[in-house]
Amino acid sequence: MTSEPLRVAVVGAGYWGPNLIRNFNSSPLWTLVAVVDRDTDRARHVIRGVQGVQLFASLGDLLDSDIVDAVAIATPAATHEALALQALTAGVHVVVEKPLAHDPRAGERMVALAKKRGLVLMTDHTYCYTPAVRRMREFIEGGELGEVLFVDSVRINLGLVQPDVDVFWDLAPHDLSILDYILPGGMAPVSVAAHGADPLGAGKACVGYLTLPLPGGAMANVHVNWLSPTKIRQMVVAGTRRTIVWDDLNPQQRLSIYDRGVDLLQQSVDSVDRRAATVSYRLGDMWAPALPEAEALGAMVEEFAASIRERRASVTDGASGLRVLSVLAAAQDSLARGGASVALPQRSQETTV
């Protein structure tokens, strides 16, 4: 492979496609050579002012032209598998907008083909490339938090009620991908319990709660909501030593580190075999680390290029996408069973290349 910029095409010029087009076009690591969309008028409007970009009405026509090294797929989740398999079969690297696919079995087929062909399959878990989430991972990996005790994540706002998916499939992939990225060894809940409500009568859950017991006794809770008049994007990760609070809507202080918590000093058994514990409350300092201002998608396209050139899996590879899909599928099963806890099967976490 030469040191020349890699050639990429964006498939889908709808909601997310223009963001990918802008970031690939501005990156020195990439040459944006094409945009694929059945609505060529829409695609032509999106690339207005961008020189040298060809338009194609189908992915097949693009692949027949043999002008790309990679494609970025930004289409509805139900189309991801067919498009990704088509590109991988043609020997082209693929990054897919979240979620990886519409169900775990489709994702497994995508991962298997990428591995067989020696190609990069990457999931665009955009939040994992934000400076705040990257710093969260550094703190946890470095042992600054100690052992993780609980995670509480809230992602609520007013709209948009999606026509094809419920609130879990729309919003929860962001929180689940962050958990998979920051937790040591990736996200590995032992079970999932999902509770959802449809107070509007929209035919799908518009308000939802996920409960995920984690190995070692920790617990993660995710709240997603399309009906809240206020917008909140916040995650609390508490450890035995410190706690991180991430507030994505506070640009002046996205991360806050608290040296506060509860310590179990001793535990004993009294004469009637009842356990007694002595606890101590830490009331230490709080500080906010400085974070660079950088667009997450810019970092994502850099990682995509690096994983291709270095012939390695990306940090949000197909296996990461599969772990998120497995939780979403279990959540759907739990919803259908009235919120019952659903055990998660052990899935392979092998990398894609």
C-alpha positions, 0 to 999 in steps of 0.5 A: 500500500502506498503512502498516498491518501486512501480513496473513500466513498460515502454511501448515503447522503441523508442525515449522517452522510453529510457529516461523513462527507465533510470529514473525509473530504477535509482529512489529508489521509483520505480522498473523497472520490464518490457519493452513493445515493439513489436520490442523486439530486440530494447527493448533488446538493450535499457535495455542492462545492466539493471538487472531483467527487463522482455520483453513483445511484447504487453501490454496485455501480461504484464497486464496478468502477474500481475507484475506492479502497473503502466505503462509509455506510450511512444508511438505515440499519436494515440495509447495512448487512447487504451493503457491507457484504457487497463491499467486503466481497469486492475487497473494500474496507468498510465503516458502518454507521451505528448500529452495526446491523439490524440484528446480531446474526447479520453482524456476525456474518459481516464480521466473519466475511471481513475476517475471511477477506483480511479487511477492516470492518469498523463501527462508527461509534462516534462518541468513543472518539470524543476527547471526553470519552477518551479521557474517561477510558484513560482514567479507568485504564490507569486505575484512577477510579479503582474498581468500577462500582456502577455506571448511570447513563442518561440520554433524553430529549424531545424527539425525534420519534423514529419510524423504523426503530424504538428508543432503545435502538435509536439512542442506547447504542451510543451509551452501550458503545461508550461502556464497551469502550471505557470498561476494562475488557469491553462491555460484558453484562451477565444479563439485560432487563429492559423496561419500556413505555409507549404513552403516545401510542406510537407503536414502539417504546418511546421511554426506556430503561436498561439494567445491566448487571456487570461481572464482579457485582457492578451495575450499569443503568441506561435511561433513554427517552424521546419525550423529555422537554429537557435534553440531558447527556450525562454519564456517571462512572463510580469506582472504589477510589473516585467517580467521573461525571461526564456532561456532554452538554457542558462545554466548559466542564465536560468531565468532573472527577470526584474524590468522594465516595463510601468506604467499607471499613470493617464487617463483622457478624454479631451474636445473632448472625446478622452482619454489621458494617462500618462505613466511612464517607470520603469528601475529597476534592473535585477537579475538571481536567482540561480537554482539547476541542476536536471533532469526534468524526475527524478522529474516527476517520483517522482511526479508520485510515490507521487500522487499514494501513497498519492492518489491525482492528480499529478500537471500535471494530466489528466485534465491538459492534456485535457486543452492542447488538447482543445487548440490544437484541437481549433488550428486545427479548426482555421487553417482549417478556415484560421486563424479565432478565435475559441472560446474554450468550457468550459471544466471540470477541475476536478482532476483525483483522 
